[in-house]
Structures are given as structure tokens and as C-alpha cells.
Amino acid sequence: MDEKPAAKRLVPAALQHIAAMYAGVVTPPLIIGQAVGLDAAGRTRLIAASLLIAGLATLLQTLGVRKLAGNRLPFVNAASSAGITPMLAIAETTAKGHQLPAIYGAVMVAGAFCLAVGPFFGKLLRFFPPLVTGVVITLIGVTLMPVPVGWAQGGDKHAADFGAMKYLALAAFTLVVILLIQRFTKGFVKQIALLLGLVIGTLAALPFGMASFDGLRSAPVAALPTPFSFGAPEFQPAAILSLCIVMLVLMTESSAGMLALGEICDRPTTGATLTRGLRTDGIATLLGPVLGGFPTSAFAQNVGVVSLTKVRSRYVVAAAGGALLILGAFPVLGAVVSLVPMPVLGGAGIVLFGSIAVSGIRTLSAAGLDDSSNIVLVAVALGAGIIPLAAPTFYADFPAWAQTVLGSGISAGALTAVLLNLFFHHLGTRSAPRAAVLSAASPGSGTQIT
């Protein structure tokens, strides 16, 4: 892990990590930016901030700062898709103009919560077995599916041509391109199927006037995000509770990733390593909103890259973090992503969010579903999480704070799963040994696409 490869080995290996993570890094700012009504320039700033924070967090994790922070593993940190649905719920229940400030206030408190709980989190992992994390990850994919469906229809629900056949055809073309690349290519090309689909779909949209480069021409070539450019953070109790619940799930994912990397790299992960790694998550989540970032956690697909390539050097991942930092410092590069037509994003998004749901199902498959109590737990938790999707007005008469928490399928499902896990497996039963609980955290349960 401490080897510093020559450039001819380091650069290609770092590019593989960037290819695996890039779509996941830009997804949260794209979705949240559109939900709060930002124009192309605003979305470009959000994307740049997300890339910048991902680069800083990854560099801090891989290189470390003495015994303070950084697990010194080949570990990627970036904005997690797990926070998208709760943040959308916050946006829907907050007055226009206060949406991003309310989201950022909740994210900052969630970061502080991570810093406070991190040193003791090993003892809490038994409350987040694969049963719970599998439910949450499945719900992330399922509850986000309306987003790419809306993109495939054109993105603007108020437009006269929303749902027009030309939009649906472009989305379907993009999806078919991604499927063909997955079926007939190998290696690096197959890894970047999602990115190639976005590029080819955008090029196909140009002759029909469905893609424009106006935003690219107006974007600054180089600029650093301005602190609190979207407004000073606002602190709403219900929004804070929702994001703190999500942060517990993200901490579980990060812990699982660190344990997996320790095994892959033949350097067992210690309690001190976990603490430093989670502290980095907390720092990035707490300070990220200053520049425009969102909740930060491990990217499980990059753990898969290390396992697949056998390139264990943390300096390779540090180089990838440096590249993300450069991408974030040049908004014109982020503008390239924001120029992708909404239907193209819709076609790719179906693959992206569907893959997240599959990751959750894979985690649940190893969670002992032959036990009737576990089946009931998963069934009720999934039901609670799908209620806001199936009946958006179900909680309309509830207090505002309850709407924010229960109106997010992820928060509602996670709360239900945790409480039922306590009821079935902890109250009046003997607790599982800590080592067994730690090993139960599945490293394959990441919320980003592989």
C-alpha cells in the first residue's frame, strides 16, 4: 500500500478509479441542483464543488494527517447517493430560496454528528447488520427511480413538450448504447460504459438541436467555489434528524469498505484506522457545505477496483483524488457534464439507480432471509420506505417535521428497519460479539454504481 509506482503505471491505474467514481460524484449535484431550480451555471458550480470536496477528502484519507485523520488506505471519499432522497424531501418541504441553506445546515450537523460518534461507532455497528443496510440501499435505488424517468421525459414537468417521443427515443438510445458496451466490450472500456453512453447520447442529440454548448461558453475556465455562495446554512430540526440517520448508514458503509480493504491489502483494519477514516468522513461532511458539498462517504466500487486490479498503492488513489481536485478547480470541466441533455441522463440514470437497488438486494441475499422474523422485518421496512413513493400525499396532514422525516423513503425505511431489528434481535436477546458484527458489514453494499 505504501509503494509509489512509476508514472506509466500510476496514471492508468488512477484513471480506472476516476472512471469508476465519476458518475457517482456528479449525480448528487445534478439531481439536487435541478430539484431546487438552479440554472445551468448554478448546477455547474455544484458539480465543481462536489469534485473539489471529493478530491480533498480522498487526499486526506489516502495520505493522512498524523494520527488525526485519514485511514491511509487506497480509499475513495465523495458525495454519496444515499443522501439524495432525504435532501429532496427537505427541498420539497422548504420555502423556495431556503432549500439549499436548509440542506447545508442539516449536512453540517450530520458531519459534526459523525465526528462525535465516530470513535464509538464500532459498538454501534451491531444495530446496522446487512438486514438494515440492505433495506436502506435497496430503497435508495427504488425511491430515486422517478428522477431518471422524469429526465427521460425532458426534465421540465411544466414544459409543453414534456414526455414527447423525441425525448423518450433519446433516452432509449442512450440506454441501448450502454447495454451494447456492457455486452460487447471488456476491461477499461466496459468499466466506463456509463460515461461512454453519456458522451454518445449527447453527440446523437446535437443534430436534432437537443444539446447546447451555451453553458460551456459562459462557464469560467478556472475558479474556486465561493464560501456559502448558495446562502448561509439554516438549521431545521427535522431536516437534521433525517440527515443524521443517513449519516449512520454512510458510516456503516465506510466501515465496511475499510474492513474489506484491510483484507484485500493484507493489512488488518484496526479500531484506530476506523476512527481516523470516519473522522475524515465527518470533516468532509461538516466543511463540504461551506463550498457547496454534500454528505461524504466511501465509494464501494473503488474497493472493487483495488480487488480486481490488485493495485493496492494508496498513492494511486491519491493521484485520482488530485485529478478530482483539478477538475473541481476548473468549472468549465464540470460544465461539460451539466450540458448533457436531460433525456440522455435519464437513459443512463435508469442503469445507475437500478444498480444501486441491485446492490441492496445483493446485501439482503446474505442477510438470512430464510428466517421468518427477518422476512417480516424487511417486508415492513421496505413497505414503509415505498409509501412516500406510492402515495406522495400520505403524510400531508402530519406536522412539517414528520413530513420531512417520513416523507423520505430512505429515512422512513431506515428508521423502521433499525427499530424492528432492535425488537426482533436485541431486546431480550444476547448481543452478537463485536468481531462478528464487524465482519457482517458487507463491503459490497456501497450505494454507487460499479
C-alpha positions in Angstrom: 0.0 0.0 0.0 2.9 2.4 0.5 4.5 1.8 -2.8 4.9 4.8 -5.2 4.5 3.4 -8.7 6.2 5.0 -11.7 4.0 7.4 -13.7 3.5 4.8 -16.5 1.8 2.5 -14.0 0.3 5.2 -11.7 -1.6 7.2 -14.3 -3.6 4.4 -16.0 -4.4 2.9 -12.6 -5.6 6.3 -11.3 -7.7 6.8 -14.5 -9.5 3.5 -13.7 -10.5 4.8 -10.3 -11.8 8.1 -11.8 -13.8 6.2 -14.4 -15.4 4.1 -11.7 -16.3 7.0 -9.4 -17.0 10.0 -11.7 -20.7 9.3 -12.5 -21.4 8.8 -8.8 -19.7 12.0 -7.8 -21.7 14.2 -10.2 -25.0 12.6 -9.6 -26.0 14.3 -6.3 -25.3 17.9 -7.5 -27.1 17.2 -10.8 -30.3 15.9 -9.0 -30.3 18.4 -6.2 -29.4 21.3 -8.4 -32.4 20.6 -10.7 -34.7 20.0 -7.8 -34.1 23.4 -6.2 -34.4 25.2 -9.6 -30.7 26.1 -10.3 -29.9 27.1 -13.8 -27.0 25.6 -15.8 -24.5 27.9 -14.2 -25.7 27.0 -10.7 -25.5 23.3 -11.4 -22.0 23.7 -12.8 -20.9 25.4 -9.6 -22.5 22.5 -7.6 -20.7 19.9 -9.7 -17.4 21.7 -9.4 -17.8 21.9 -5.6 -18.6 18.1 -5.4 -15.5 17.3 -7.4 -13.4 19.6 -5.3 -14.6 18.1 -2.0 -14.2 14.6 -3.3 -10.6 15.3 -4.2 -9.8 16.9 -0.9 -11.4 14.1 1.1 -9.7 11.3 -0.9 -6.3 13.0 -0.5 -6.9 13.3 3.3 -7.9 9.6 3.5 -5.0 8.2 1.5 -2.2 10.5 2.7 -3.5 11.2 6.3 -2.6 13.8 8.8 -0.5 12.1 11.6 -2.9 10.3 13.9 -5.7 12.9 13.5 -7.4 11.8 10.2 -7.0 9.6 7.2 -7.0 5.8 7.2 -4.0 5.7 4.7 -5.8 3.0 2.6 -6.5 3.1 -1.1 -9.9 4.6 -0.2 -12.1 7.0 -2.2 -14.4 9.5 -0.5 -17.0 11.5 -2.3 -20.6 12.7 -2.1 -22.9 9.7 -1.6 -26.2 9.0 -3.4 -27.7 7.9 -0.1 -28.4 11.5 0.9 -30.2 12.4 -2.3 -33.8 11.3 -1.3 -33.7 12.9 2.2 -32.3 16.1 0.7 -35.1 16.1 -2.0 -37.6 15.8 0.9 -36.0 18.7 2.6 -36.3 20.8 -0.6 -39.9 19.9 -1.1 -40.9 21.0 2.4 -38.8 24.2 2.5 -39.7 27.6 1.0 -38.1 28.5 -2.3 -34.8 30.3 -1.7 -34.2 28.5 1.6 -33.9 25.0 0.2 -30.1 24.7 -0.2 -29.4 26.6 3.1 -31.7 24.1 4.9 -30.0 21.2 3.2 -26.5 22.5 4.0 -27.4 23.2 7.6 -28.5 19.6 8.1 -25.4 18.3 6.3 -23.1 20.3 8.5 -24.8 18.9 11.7 -24.6 15.4 10.3 -20.9 15.9 9.8 -20.5 17.1 13.4 -22.6 14.1 14.5 -20.2 11.8 12.6 -17.2 13.3 14.3 -18.8 12.8 17.7 -20.0 9.3 17.2 -17.1 8.0 15.0 -14.7 6.9 17.9 -17.5 4.8 19.4 -19.1 3.6 16.1 -17.6 0.1 16.3 -20.0 -0.6 19.2 -23.0 0.7 17.2 -22.4 -1.5 14.1 -24.4 -4.3 15.6 -27.5 -2.1 15.1 -26.8 -1.9 11.4 -26.4 -5.5 10.1 -26.9 -6.4 6.4 -30.6 -6.6 7.1 -30.8 -2.9 7.8 -28.2 -1.6 5.4 -29.6 -3.9 2.6 -33.1 -2.3 3.1 -31.7 1.2 3.0 -29.5 0.6 -0.1 -32.4 -1.0 -1.9 -34.7 1.9 -1.1 -32.1 4.4 -2.3 -32.3 2.8 -5.8 -36.1 2.4 -5.8 -37.0 5.8 -4.4 -34.6 7.6 -6.8 -36.1 5.9 -9.9 -38.7 8.6 -10.6 -35.7 11.0 -11.1 -34.3 9.4 -14.3 -37.8 8.7 -15.5 -38.5 12.5 -15.3 -35.2 13.2 -17.0 -36.1 10.8 -19.8 -39.3 12.8 -20.4 -37.4 16.0 -20.8 -36.7 17.1 -17.3 -39.1 20.1 -17.1 -42.6 18.9 -16.0 -44.1 22.3 -16.8 -42.9 22.3 -20.4 -45.5 21.9 -23.2 -43.5 19.0 -24.7 -42.7 17.1 -21.5 -42.9 13.4 -22.3 -42.5 14.0 -26.1 -41.5 11.0 -28.1 -38.2 12.7 -29.2 -37.1 12.7 -25.5 -38.1 9.1 -24.9 -36.3 8.0 -28.0 -33.1 9.7 -27.0 -33.3 8.2 -23.5 -33.9 4.7 -25.0 -31.0 5.2 -27.5 -28.6 6.1 -24.6 -29.8 3.1 -22.6 -29.2 0.7 -25.6 -25.7 2.2 -26.1 -24.8 1.4 -22.5 -26.2 -2.1 -22.8 -24.3 -2.8 -26.0 -21.0 -1.5 -24.5 -21.6 -3.8 -21.5 -22.3 -6.8 -23.7 -19.6 -6.5 -26.3 -16.6 -4.8 -24.7 -14.1 -5.8 -22.0 -11.7 -4.2 -19.5 -11.4 -0.4 -19.2 -14.0 0.3 -21.9 -16.6 -1.8 -20.2 -15.8 0.0 -16.9 -16.7 3.3 -18.4 -19.8 2.2 -20.2 -21.9 4.8 -18.4 -19.6 7.7 -19.3 -19.4 6.5 -23.0 -23.2 6.3 -23.0 -23.5 9.9 -21.9 -21.0 11.1 -24.5 -22.5 9.1 -27.4 -26.1 10.1 -26.4 -25.1 13.8 -26.2 -23.4 13.6 -29.7 -26.6 12.0 -31.1 -28.7 14.8 -29.6 -26.7 17.6 -31.4 -28.1 17.2 -34.9 -31.6 17.5 -33.5 -30.9 20.6 -31.5 -31.4 18.8 -28.2 -28.0 19.7 -26.8 -26.5 23.2 -26.5 -23.0 24.4 -25.7 -24.1 27.8 -24.4 -23.4 26.9 -20.8 -19.9 25.7 -21.7 -19.1 29.1 -23.3 -20.3 31.0 -20.3 -18.6 28.9 -17.7 -15.3 30.2 -16.2 -12.2 28.3 -17.1 -10.8 28.3 -13.6 -12.4 29.4 -10.3 -12.6 28.2 -6.7 -16.1 27.9 -5.1 -17.1 30.9 -3.1 -17.9 30.1 0.6 -21.7 29.9 1.2 -22.4 31.1 -2.4 -25.9 29.5 -2.1 -26.7 31.2 1.2 -25.8 30.8 4.9 -26.8 27.5 6.4 -30.2 27.2 8.1 -30.8 24.6 10.8 -34.2 22.8 10.8 -34.6 20.0 13.4 -36.5 17.6 11.2 -34.0 18.0 8.3 -31.1 17.5 10.7 -32.7 14.3 12.1 -33.2 12.9 8.6 -29.5 13.6 7.6 -28.1 12.2 10.8 -30.0 8.9 10.2 -28.5 8.8 6.7 -25.0 9.6 8.2 -25.2 6.4 10.3 -25.8 4.4 7.2 -22.9 6.1 5.5 -20.6 5.4 8.4 -21.6 1.7 8.2 -20.6 1.7 4.5 -17.3 3.4 5.2 -16.5 0.9 8.0 -17.3 -2.0 5.7 -15.1 -0.5 3.0 -12.2 -0.1 5.3 -12.5 -3.6 6.7 -12.7 -5.0 3.1 -9.6 -3.0 2.0 -7.7 -4.2 5.1 -8.3 -7.8 4.0 -7.5 -7.1 0.3 -4.3 -5.4 1.1 -3.2 -7.8 3.9 -3.2 -5.1 6.5 -5.9 -5.8 9.0 -8.0 -2.7 9.8 -7.7 -1.7 13.4 -10.0 0.4 15.6 -7.7 3.4 15.2 -7.9 3.1 11.4 -11.7 3.0 11.5 -11.7 6.1 13.8 -9.4 8.1 11.5 -11.3 7.1 8.5 -14.7 8.0 9.9 -13.2 11.3 11.2 -12.3 12.1 7.6 -15.9 11.4 6.6 -17.1 13.8 9.3 -14.6 16.5 8.4 -15.6 16.4 4.7 -19.3 16.4 5.5 -19.0 19.2 8.1 -16.9 21.5 5.9 -18.2 20.5 2.5 -21.3 22.7 2.6 -19.1 25.7 3.0 -18.1 25.3 -0.6 -21.3 23.5 -1.8 -20.7 19.9 -1.0 -23.0 17.1 0.3 -22.7 14.1 2.7 -19.4 12.3 2.1 -18.7 8.6 2.4 -16.8 5.7 0.9 -17.2 4.6 -2.8 -17.6 0.9 -2.7 -16.9 0.4 -6.4 -13.4 1.7 -5.9 -12.8 -1.1 -3.4 -13.8 -3.4 -6.2 -11.3 -1.7 -8.5 -8.5 -2.4 -6.0 -9.6 -6.0 -5.6 -9.9 -6.5 -9.4 -6.6 -4.9 -10.5 -4.5 -5.9 -7.4 -3.0 -2.4 -7.5 -3.0 -1.7 -3.8 -0.9 1.5 -3.6 -2.7 4.3 -1.8 -0.7 6.8 -3.9 -2.6 5.6 -7.0 -5.9 6.6 -5.3 -4.2 9.8 -4.0 -3.4 10.7 -7.7 -7.1 10.1 -8.6 -8.0 12.4 -5.7 -5.6 15.0 -7.1 -7.2 14.7 -10.5 -10.7 15.3 -8.9 -9.3 18.4 -7.2 -8.1 19.8 -10.5 -11.5 19.0 -12.2 -13.2 20.9 -9.4 -10.9 23.9 -9.7 -11.8 24.2 -13.4 -15.6 24.8 -13.6 -15.5 24.6 -17.4 -14.8 20.8 -17.0 -17.8 20.5 -14.7 -19.9 22.4 -17.2 -19.3 19.6 -19.7 -21.4 17.3 -17.5 -24.1 19.9 -17.0 -24.5 20.2 -20.8 -25.6 16.5 -21.1 -29.3 16.6 -22.2 -31.8 15.5 -19.6 -33.1 12.5 -21.7 -29.5 11.2 -22.0 -29.1 11.5 -18.3 -32.5 9.7 -17.9 -31.3 6.7 -20.0 -28.1 6.4 -18.0 -29.9 7.1 -14.7 -32.1 4.0 -15.1 -28.9 1.9 -15.1 -27.3 3.9 -12.3 -30.1 3.8 -9.8 -31.2 0.3 -10.8 -27.6 -0.8 -10.0 -27.9 0.8 -6.6 -31.1 -1.2 -5.9 -29.3 -4.4 -7.1 -26.5 -3.7 -4.6 -29.1 -3.6 -1.8 -30.7 -6.8 -3.0 -27.3 -8.5 -3.0 -26.7 -7.4 0.5 -30.1 -8.7 1.6 -29.4 -12.0 -0.1 -26.7 -12.7 2.5 -28.8 -11.4 5.4 -30.5 -14.7 6.4 -33.9 -14.3 4.7 -34.7 -17.9 5.5 -35.7 -16.7 8.9 -39.4 -15.6 9.2 -38.6 -12.7 11.5 -36.1 -11.3 9.0 -38.6 -11.6 6.2 -41.2 -9.6 8.2 -38.5 -7.0 9.1 -37.5 -6.5 5.5 -41.1 -6.5 4.2 -42.4 -3.9 6.7 -39.3 -1.7 6.3 -39.5 -1.7 2.5 -43.2 -1.0 2.7 -42.6 2.0 5.0 -40.0 3.2 2.6 -42.1 2.9 -0.5 -45.2 4.6 1.0 -43.9 8.2 0.1 -43.2 7.0 -3.5 -46.6 5.2 -3.9 -48.7 7.8 -2.1 -46.9 11.2 -2.1 -49.8 12.8 -0.1 -49.9 10.1 2.6 -48.3 12.3 5.2 -49.9 15.6 4.1 -51.7 16.1 7.4 -48.7 15.3 9.6 -46.6 18.0 11.2 -43.9 19.6 9.0 -41.1 17.8 10.9 -42.8 14.4 10.5 -43.3 15.1 6.7 -39.6 15.8 6.3 -38.5 12.6 8.1 -41.3 10.2 6.9 -41.6 11.8 3.5 -38.2 10.4 2.6 -38.4 6.7 1.8 -34.8 6.2 2.9 -35.3 7.8 6.3 -38.7 6.1 6.9 -37.3 2.7 5.8 -34.1 3.1 7.8 -35.9 4.0 11.0 -38.3 1.1 10.6 -35.5 -1.3 9.9 -33.5 -0.2 12.9 -36.4 -0.3 15.3 -37.6 -3.7 14.1 -34.0 -5.1 14.3 -33.9 -3.9 17.9 -37.3 -5.6 18.5 -36.5 -8.9 16.9 -32.8 -9.3 17.5 -31.7 -7.3 20.5 -34.5 -6.8 23.1 -34.3 -9.8 25.5 -31.5 -11.5 23.4 -27.8 -11.8 23.8 -25.8 -9.3 21.7 -23.6 -10.6 19.0 -19.8 -10.4 19.6 -18.3 -7.2 18.2 -16.0 -9.1 15.8 -18.8 -11.0 14.3 -20.8 -7.8 13.9 -17.9 -6.0 12.2 -17.5 -8.8 9.7 -21.2 -8.7 8.9 -20.8 -5.3 7.4 -20.8 -6.2 3.7 -18.2 -4.4 1.6 -20.4 -4.9 -1.4 -23.1 -2.7 -0.1 -21.9 0.6 -1.5 -24.6 3.0 -2.9 -22.8 3.9 -6.1 -22.7 2.1 -9.4 -19.9 -0.4 -10.0 
